[in-house]
Amino acid sequence: MINIRKLETELWESADLLRAGSKLTSNQYCMPVLGLIFLRYAYSRFKKVEAEILKDRPSRGGRVMPVEASDFSAKSALFLPKEAQYEYLVNLPENIASAGLVNKDGHPMNSLGEVVNNAMALIELQSEQLTGVLPKSYTDFSDELLAELLRIFNNSALDDVGGDIIGRIYEYFLNKFAKNIASDDGVFFTPKSLVKMIVNIIEPKQGVLLDCACGSGGMFVQSGDFVNAAGMNANNTMTFYGQEKVEYNAQLCLMNMAVHGLTGVIKSGDEANTFYHDAHNLEGSCDYIMANPPFNVDKVKAESCENAGRLPFGLPAVNKNKEIGNANYLWISYFYAYLNEHGRAGFVMASSATDSQSKDKDIREKLIKTGHVDVMISVGNNFFYTKSLPCSLWFFDKAKGEAIRDKVLFIDARNYYTVVDRTLNEWSEWQLKNLNAIVWLYRGEKDKYKALLQEYRDYLHAKASVYDDLKDAIQQDSFAGVVSALKEKLSKLRREAKAEVEAAEKRDKKSVQQQFDERIAYIDDMRTVAGEAQWLYEKFGDGDYTDIPGLCKLATIYEIEEKGWSLTPGAYVGVAPVEDDGVDFAERMAEIHRELLTLQTESNELMDTISKNMKEMGL
């Protein structure tokens, strides 16, 4: 299994090294490089969809009917003419001028930059929403630099792992450029696990979806995936609208949507400044609102906001300069105002907004009294790529069932996450499902909860079927039993690994260790998943919602009033009892020691190789 994070880093470092060696600034370099990754991603998805089309393709006279643009639009995918396909571009001869190529208008092309510009223009002809959006400044690059970039993003490792990984690389680069270019104005890229959490709870199916701070379009892409995964066609059942003040971000959004086969109306520039404009005239008309707006924005003109409307609970506090000093409750008010009579909203917000005072508190009280505040989730530090701050996820539902009409579900997830690296946390797919399951039970949807438990069992059985000696580990009466049995397997396997590596010849030690490491990683993944199943089942059994200290609390509006109209989950859920983290200290220290010895051995071997090479060079 390829190490995706390592691949991401290598691709970024290679591309950034080229930027450093060119005369281009990060701003000049960013969009063209993302355009090339867009081409690579679009090509990967094109080949995948093409294979699906050809699978059931009729033939005439023994020849399979050629695929056409209409075949791709029927599958919500982007069609690529031959001259816009990545394979065509990366295999062009070195001397473009001698190749006799002409662009879409019949004019000769003499540089690789012109050929890539033409590819972008051809793609724009396939997608009306991309008209004028794709970068066409590739003649700013030397042919050598551009050819090297095309080669970098044609890494064979990407072909081995498929389109989903290309998408992740695309997101990684979006994110890296956002980190390098974004000014410190409260705007930052929304990580996928937060977007997925919002989409999972909102459950978009059909209707109008607005993101009035849409950035690079992550909410649309994840919503489209959710709808398509449910067996529907997102472009047929959903209408996507976006507002994005920064035109550069709006371009990224349209590219991101197009490569995922989604269409939408995205407005940008001053007319899309949500504080002062309802650019699509959607007040009271949206089935779904999803957003990650900039936090704690100041100096917003109060009079202009008031004239723009969408303030069902009144203006937040206005200072002597007739400005709103913190715009968080403007956003919150707008999100509520955009919903129709049965609409749902989910958005990211600064943690401070759940308990802020003065006019914010008055607005929050009015909001809570509507009965439409649905779920509040606290998120811990390090979920954002560029910021370490905590945040909250807010959810409104104007069509809540009577049983929960005057209640709010509070979830404190600050201590529930997976560590990606020193500066980044996320929710794994199973953790997302578990948090979602709490919401299902709150809504009385026990069938979804039971289906998730079965999904855990099916996954563990499928994994165990690969190795005969793992089958007995999952034949336990409980998930806790499975976890215990797998931990025992891991301990035994690590002891065997140590003994066999020590007994192996020096030249074989590394390969023996690698074989054991692969098996250990496989079982450890099973143990992790079984641990998530245990985490869920121990709390909610066969499917009855209950308040869990330190995790979740279903509070009435009366209880919220008693807490001074606070919407901070920590104020309601209390403190969880101290749990054994399941880590055997001695075992973990031994594991760290083994890792250290392995690294030390590799370091010594590398030094020996370097020394030998230098001697051969006479140095």
C-alpha positions, 0 to 999 in steps of 0.5 A: 500500500502506497504511503499517500502522505509521503507521495503528497509531500514529495510531489509538493516539494518537487513542484515547489522546488521548480517554483523556487528556480523560476521567476514566478511568485507563489500567486503566479505559480499557484493557479497554473500548477493547480490547473495541471493537477486539475488536468491530471485529476480530470483525466483519471476520472475520465478514464474511470468513467470511460471504462464504465461506459465501455463495459456495456457498450454496444458494437456494430460490425464487430466494432465497439461504438466510440464514446461521446461527450453525451455519455459522460454528461449522463454520468455527471462526468467531464468529457475530455477531447483527445488534445486535453487528455493528460496522456496526450500532453505528457507524451508530446515531442520535445520540439513542439514547433516541429510537430505541426500542431494547431489549436482549436482555431486552426492556428499553429502552436510552437510551444508547450505552453500554447498546447496546454493553453489549448487543452484548457480552452477545449475543456472550457468548451465542454463545460459552460460553468468553466468558461473563462475560469481555467488558467491559460498563462502557460506561455509564462513557463519555459517548455522545460519547466512545464514539461517537468511539472507535467512529468511530476504530476504523472507519477506512476504511483498515482496510476497504481492507486486510482482517481480517489488518490488523485483527488486527495493530491488535488485537495492537498495542493489546494490546501498548501497554496491556501496556506502559502497565499491566504492572508490572515483575515479569518479565511482558511480551507475547511478540512474534509472530515469537518465537511463530511460531518456537516454533510452526514448530519444535514443529509442532502437529498434534493433541493437548493443548497447554498454555501455563501462563503464557498471557498474552493467548493468542498461543501458542494463536492462532499454533498454531491458524493453523498447524494450520488452514493445514495443512488441518485444523480446530484446534478438532477436532484440538487441545485448548487449556489455559491457566493465567494468574495475572493475571485481566485477562490471562486475559480478553484471552486468551479474547477473543483466542481467541474472535475467532480461532474457538478454544475452550479451557479457561483458568484464572486467579487463585490456582488458576492460579499455576503455581508451586503448582498444576497447575490442569488435572492435566496432568502427563505428559499434554501433546503440546505445551508452549508458553510465555513465562514471567516471567523471574527470579522470586524469593521463590517458596515452596520447600515449596509448590513441592515439595508441588505436584510436577512436579520430575523433576530436584529443586528449584533452590537454596533460600535461608535464608528457604526460598525459591527465589531464581530460578524459571527452572529451576522453569519449565524443570522444569515444562515437561519434566514436563508432556510425555507420552512423545512430547511437544514443548516450546518456550518463551522463557527468560532468556539467563542460564538456559543457563549458570547455575551451582549447583543450576541446573547440576545440573538442566541436566545431568540434563535434557541426559542424558535426550537430550530437549533438541532445539534451542537458539536465541539471540535478540538484543536488542530483540525484546520491545516493553517490554524490550531484553533478549536471550533464548533459545528452548528446545525439548524433544522426547521422540520424537527420531529415533535419529540425533539422540537424543544431540545438540542443535542450537545456533543463534545468531540474535543477528545475524540479524533485521530492524530494525523501528525504533530499539527493535524487531527481528523475524524477517521471514516469510522469516527465520523460514522460513530458521531453520526450514529449519536445523531441518528439515535437522537432522531429515533433512527435506530435502523441506521444505528443497527446497520452501522453495527452490522457494517462493523461486523461485516468489515471485520469478517472480511478482513479476517478471511484473509488470514485463517488464524484471524477468524477465531479472533472475531468469533467473540461474543462482543466487540470488546472480546474481538479487541482483546483477541486482536491485541493478544494476536499483535503481542504474539506477532511482535514477539515472533517478529523480534525472534525471527529478525534476530535469528535472520542473516544480516542481509535478510533482516530488513525484508523479514522485518518488513514482512512482519510489519505488513502483517502487524499493520493489517491486524492493527487496522482491524484492532482500531476498527474493532475499537471504534465499534466497541466505543460505540456499542458500550455507550449505546448498546443495541440502539437506545439514545442515552446521555453519556458524561463527557460526550453527549447530552440532550438538553431542553430549552428550559435547561439551556435557559438555566445555563444563560442561553449558552450553546457550549456543549461542555457546559452540558455534557459534564466530564467523562470518567477516566478510561483506560486507553488500552495501551500497554505501556511496556509493549509500546515502549518496546515497540518504540525501541524497535523502531529506533533500532531499525532507524539506526540500522538504516542510518548506518547502512546509508552512511556506509553507502555514502562513504563507499560512493565518495571513495569510488569518486576519489573524494 
